[in-house]
Amino acid sequence: MVRDKIPEVIASKGELPLYTKISGDILLGAVIEKVKEELGEFISDPSAKEAAVILEILSLLFKISGIEQDNIQLNIIEKRENFGGFDLNLLLEMVIEVD
């Protein structure tokens, strides 16, 4: 996936961009791959610029999956109230069953 104006940028350089508008399952798969790609770029270069791209592509993933931002926020609040956030940086190593 590329941003909407990339074909124009390519054409302005005298090159011919060939592209297809996608939808449905193909779009979903492409967005998921883009999330992976951008996450890898963020891991290599943790920056606000890369974080912004991840948030934008995640927003698209949520939109095409039919998930509204308000619903996400409500779920964040509910999870935080019931289980806390990720503020303490805890790593669960093991659970020991006690009789």
C-alpha positions in Angstrom: 0.0 0.0 0.0 1.1 3.5 -0.7 -0.3 6.9 0.3 -2.9 8.5 -2.0 -0.6 11.0 -3.7 2.3 8.6 -4.4 1.2 7.9 -8.0 1.1 11.7 -8.6 4.7 12.0 -7.2 5.9 9.2 -9.4 4.2 10.8 -12.5 5.7 14.2 -11.7 9.1 12.6 -12.1 8.2 11.5 -15.6 7.6 7.9 -14.6 4.4 5.9 -15.2 2.8 4.5 -12.0 0.7 1.4 -12.4 -1.6 0.8 -9.5 -4.9 -0.8 -8.6 -7.6 0.4 -6.2 -8.3 -2.5 -3.7 -11.1 -3.4 -1.4 -12.5 -6.2 0.7 -10.2 -9.0 1.8 -7.4 -7.8 -0.5 -7.5 -4.4 1.2 -7.6 -6.0 4.7 -4.6 -8.1 3.8 -2.7 -5.2 2.4 -3.4 -3.0 5.5 -2.2 -5.8 7.8 1.0 -6.1 5.8 1.5 -2.4 5.9 1.1 -2.4 9.7 3.8 -5.0 9.9 6.1 -3.0 7.6 5.6 0.2 9.5 6.1 -1.4 12.9 9.4 -2.8 11.6 10.4 0.7 10.5 9.4 2.1 14.0 11.5 -0.6 15.7 14.5 0.4 13.5 13.8 4.1 14.0 11.6 4.9 17.0 10.4 8.4 16.2 7.3 10.5 16.2 7.3 10.4 12.4 7.2 6.6 12.4 4.7 6.5 15.3 2.4 8.8 13.3 2.4 6.4 10.3 1.5 3.5 12.5 -1.4 5.3 14.1 -2.7 6.3 10.7 -2.5 2.9 9.2 -4.0 1.3 12.4 -6.9 3.8 12.2 -7.5 2.6 8.6 -7.4 -1.0 9.8 -10.0 -0.3 12.5 -12.2 1.6 10.0 -12.3 -1.2 7.4 -12.9 -3.7 10.2 -15.9 -1.7 11.3 -14.5 -0.7 14.7 -15.2 2.9 15.7 -12.6 5.0 17.6 -15.1 5.8 20.4 -15.6 2.1 21.0 -11.8 1.6 21.2 -11.6 4.3 23.8 -14.4 2.8 25.8 -12.6 -0.6 25.8 -9.3 1.0 26.8 -11.0 2.6 29.8 -12.7 -0.7 30.7 -9.5 -2.7 30.5 -7.6 -0.1 32.6 -10.3 -0.1 35.2 -10.5 -3.9 35.4 -6.9 -5.0 34.8 -4.8 -1.8 34.9 -2.7 -0.3 32.2 0.9 -1.0 31.2 2.4 1.7 33.3 4.4 -0.5 35.6 6.2 -2.4 32.8 5.5 -5.8 34.3 6.5 -9.1 32.7 4.6 -12.2 34.0 7.2 -15.0 34.1 5.1 -17.8 35.6 1.9 -18.6 37.5 2.2 -21.1 40.3 -1.0 -23.0 41.2 -1.7 -22.9 44.9 -4.0 -25.5 46.5 
